[in-house]
Amino acid sequence: MTTAEQDDAAPTTRIQLHGLDAATVAVAPGTTVRVSYLDDGRATLVGPDGRRTGPMPGPVRDGRSSAGSPVPRPTHPGPRHVPPPNIVSSPQQFNTHDLFVDMRPIVDQKLFCKVEGMNFAGSVKLKAAAAMVEAAEAAGQLNPWSIIVESSSGNLGVALAMVSANRGYRFICVTDDRCNPQTRRLMETYGAEVHVVSVPNPVTGLLGARLDHLRALCERDPDTVWLNQYENPANAGAHYATTAPSIARAIPGIEVLLVGAGTCGTLMGNARWFKQHRPDVRVVAIDVEGSVSFGGPASPRHIPGLGMGMTPPALDRSLIDDVVIVPEVETVRMCQRLAMRGFLFGGSTGTVVAGAARWLARHAHPGTTAVTIAPDQGERYLDTVYAPEWREQHYGPAGDLSRSHRLPAPTAGPPAVPTPPTSEE
């Protein structure tokens, strides 16, 4: 845009070019001109007949340039580089592989937590679920009329329900009464059948009872296909192919990797990769008190996810450098600490972060770089781990990190104005 202001005292016109104050030139009153630019940045006026009236005396200037310095000829910027949209046709195609949380403000250790719950299934189990279904399809084990069955305490069940819905299979999840109600509703929303076992096997506990029920389902219906996450090599293979290499790329200075132990698919896939490609990295397994995976005594556990009622068939102790056992009360307290920093993680994540902090406090040297894996998000634990009544029921007063963080009881009338803190506070 150009504007011209006629000077009544003399036949001159002041030209304003896109907000740049140009010098004045003499033109005949009433003349229509347009502006053109020379290579050196100076402007010329072009009359109606297309003839130039000569360069404007003096360069075009603006307030940001030194006097006399030419302004480059305006150019239209090319299209800005915009990354292509991430378009998926199935939910299992999306996963965030490069998100880490710096835990130093929370645990006072150089610990980076790889977040594995930023996907449509909400947990690390999406990798195992997708890999096992794909492997079964490749092996010709699944037909359009097949019924996928699996034992799960929750997160794998949600992931398999989602993948099965996308692939067109029926899915039956066999779980127990520790499974969160919200998790059950999620599976049912995807069209899954959820069978809840509440009476433990006298010898093998609730997990044994789940497996007994699952085997009975397979015996009754020949169309059932048990993926068997406990022994399926695709479980660990998914993490060998994706999780471990992404950690090594993102944190090249890693010295310690701390991974939670459930079925041990995540643990073994990562441990095997690092032992083969980065043997200098120590691999530490994190288990929960009451689990028998590493030889400890069995006892009741209230938080699903980590821990097993039997020795995991996939576990290879030769790939593990150390083991940390975490009491569940430390799990719920760590979950609260994380939430107070704005990170709402699940019970499994609370266990691995608490275990990692415990191990690093005892064994790390100053500056040790460690990585752990956050398997899940916290929304499914709002009625359990994050519910004060539930914590009180199972852990007593020790389950609360700090009662001072509880909201006060509602009172009638307008809220009181808080008193400013004193210097002693």
Secondary structure in CASP SS format (residue, H / E / C, confidence):
PFRMAT SS
TARGET T0000
AUTHOR 0000-0000-0000
METHOD secondary structure of the structure
MODEL  1
M C 1.00
T E 1.00
T E 1.00
A E 1.00
E E 1.00
Q E 1.00
D E 1.00
D C 1.00
A C 1.00
A C 1.00
P C 1.00
T E 1.00
T E 1.00
R E 1.00
I E 1.00
Q E 1.00
L E 1.00
H C 1.00
G C 1.00
L E 1.00
D E 1.00
A E 1.00
A E 1.00
T E 1.00
V E 1.00
A E 1.00
V C 1.00
A C 1.00
P C 1.00
G C 1.00
T C 1.00
T C 1.00
V C 1.00
R E 1.00
V E 1.00
S E 1.00
Y E 1.00
L C 1.00
D C 1.00
D C 1.00
G C 1.00
R C 1.00
A E 1.00
T E 1.00
L E 1.00
V E 1.00
G C 1.00
P C 1.00
D C 1.00
G C 1.00
R C 1.00
R E 1.00
T E 1.00
G E 1.00
P E 1.00
M C 1.00
P C 1.00
G C 1.00
P C 1.00
V C 1.00
R E 1.00
D C 1.00
G C 1.00
R C 1.00
S C 1.00
S C 1.00
A C 1.00
G C 1.00
S C 1.00
P C 1.00
V C 1.00
P C 1.00
R C 1.00
P C 1.00
T C 1.00
H C 1.00
P C 1.00
G C 1.00
P C 1.00
R C 1.00
H C 1.00
V C 1.00
P C 1.00
P C 1.00
P C 1.00
N C 1.00
I C 1.00
V C 1.00
S C 1.00
S C 1.00
P H 1.00
Q H 1.00
Q H 1.00
F C 1.00
N C 1.00
T C 1.00
H C 1.00
D C 1.00
L C 1.00
F E 1.00
V E 1.00
D E 1.00
M C 1.00
R H 1.00
P H 1.00
I H 1.00
V H 1.00
D C 1.00
Q C 1.00
K C 1.00
L E 1.00
F E 1.00
C E 1.00
K E 1.00
V E 1.00
E C 1.00
G C 1.00
M C 1.00
N C 1.00
F C 1.00
A C 1.00
G C 1.00
S E 1.00
V C 1.00
K H 1.00
L H 1.00
K H 1.00
A H 1.00
A H 1.00
A H 1.00
A H 1.00
M H 1.00
V H 1.00
E H 1.00
A H 1.00
A H 1.00
E H 1.00
A H 1.00
A C 1.00
G C 1.00
Q C 1.00
L C 1.00
N C 1.00
P C 1.00
W C 1.00
S C 1.00
I E 1.00
I E 1.00
V E 1.00
E E 1.00
S E 1.00
S C 1.00
S C 1.00
G C 1.00
N H 1.00
L H 1.00
G H 1.00
V H 1.00
A H 1.00
L H 1.00
A H 1.00
M H 1.00
V H 1.00
S H 1.00
A H 1.00
N H 1.00
R H 1.00
G C 1.00
Y C 1.00
R E 1.00
F E 1.00
I E 1.00
C E 1.00
V E 1.00
T E 1.00
D E 1.00
D C 1.00
R C 1.00
C C 1.00
N C 1.00
P H 1.00
Q H 1.00
T H 1.00
R H 1.00
R H 1.00
L H 1.00
M H 1.00
E H 1.00
T H 1.00
Y C 1.00
G C 1.00
A C 1.00
E E 1.00
V E 1.00
H E 1.00
V E 1.00
V E 1.00
S C 1.00
V C 1.00
P C 1.00
N E 1.00
P C 1.00
V C 1.00
T C 1.00
G H 1.00
L H 1.00
L H 1.00
G H 1.00
A H 1.00
R H 1.00
L H 1.00
D H 1.00
H H 1.00
L H 1.00
R H 1.00
A H 1.00
L H 1.00
C H 1.00
E H 1.00
R H 1.00
D C 1.00
P C 1.00
D C 1.00
T E 1.00
V E 1.00
W E 1.00
L C 1.00
N C 1.00
Q C 1.00
Y C 1.00
E C 1.00
N C 1.00
P H 1.00
A H 1.00
N H 1.00
A H 1.00
G H 1.00
A H 1.00
H H 1.00
Y H 1.00
A H 1.00
T H 1.00
T H 1.00
A H 1.00
P H 1.00
S H 1.00
I H 1.00
A H 1.00
R H 1.00
A H 1.00
I C 1.00
P C 1.00
G C 1.00
I C 1.00
E C 1.00
V E 1.00
L E 1.00
L E 1.00
V E 1.00
G E 1.00
A C 1.00
G C 1.00
T C 1.00
C C 1.00
G H 1.00
T H 1.00
L H 1.00
M H 1.00
G H 1.00
N H 1.00
A H 1.00
R H 1.00
W H 1.00
F H 1.00
K H 1.00
Q H 1.00
H H 1.00
R C 1.00
P C 1.00
D C 1.00
V C 1.00
R E 1.00
V E 1.00
V E 1.00
A E 1.00
I E 1.00
D E 1.00
V E 1.00
E C 1.00
G C 1.00
S C 1.00
V C 1.00
S C 1.00
F C 1.00
G C 1.00
G C 1.00
P C 1.00
A C 1.00
S C 1.00
P C 1.00
R C 1.00
H C 1.00
I C 1.00
P C 1.00
G C 1.00
L C 1.00
G C 1.00
M C 1.00
G C 1.00
M C 1.00
T C 1.00
P C 1.00
P C 1.00
A C 1.00
L C 1.00
D C 1.00
R H 1.00
S H 1.00
L H 1.00
I C 1.00
D C 1.00
D E 1.00
V E 1.00
V E 1.00
I E 1.00
V E 1.00
P C 1.00
E H 1.00
V H 1.00
E H 1.00
T H 1.00
V H 1.00
R H 1.00
M H 1.00
C H 1.00
Q H 1.00
R H 1.00
L H 1.00
A H 1.00
M H 1.00
R C 1.00
G C 1.00
F C 1.00
L C 1.00
F E 1.00
G C 1.00
G H 1.00
S H 1.00
T H 1.00
G H 1.00
T H 1.00
V H 1.00
V H 1.00
A H 1.00
G H 1.00
A H 1.00
A H 1.00
R H 1.00
W H 1.00
L H 1.00
A H 1.00
R H 1.00
H H 1.00
A C 1.00
H C 1.00
P C 1.00
G C 1.00
T C 1.00
T C 1.00
A E 1.00
V E 1.00
T E 1.00
I E 1.00
A E 1.00
P C 1.00
D E 1.00
Q E 1.00
G C 1.00
E H 1.00
R H 1.00
Y H 1.00
L C 1.00
D C 1.00
T C 1.00
V C 1.00
Y C 1.00
A C 1.00
P H 1.00
E H 1.00
W H 1.00
R H 1.00
E H 1.00
Q H 1.00
H H 1.00
Y H 1.00
G H 1.00
P H 1.00
A H 1.00
G H 1.00
D C 1.00
L C 1.00
S C 1.00
R H 1.00
S H 1.00
H H 1.00
R C 1.00
L C 1.00
P C 1.00
A C 1.00
P C 1.00
T C 1.00
A C 1.00
G C 1.00
P C 1.00
P C 1.00
A C 1.00
V C 1.00
P C 1.00
T C 1.00
P C 1.00
P C 1.00
T C 1.00
S C 1.00
E C 1.00
E C 1.00
END
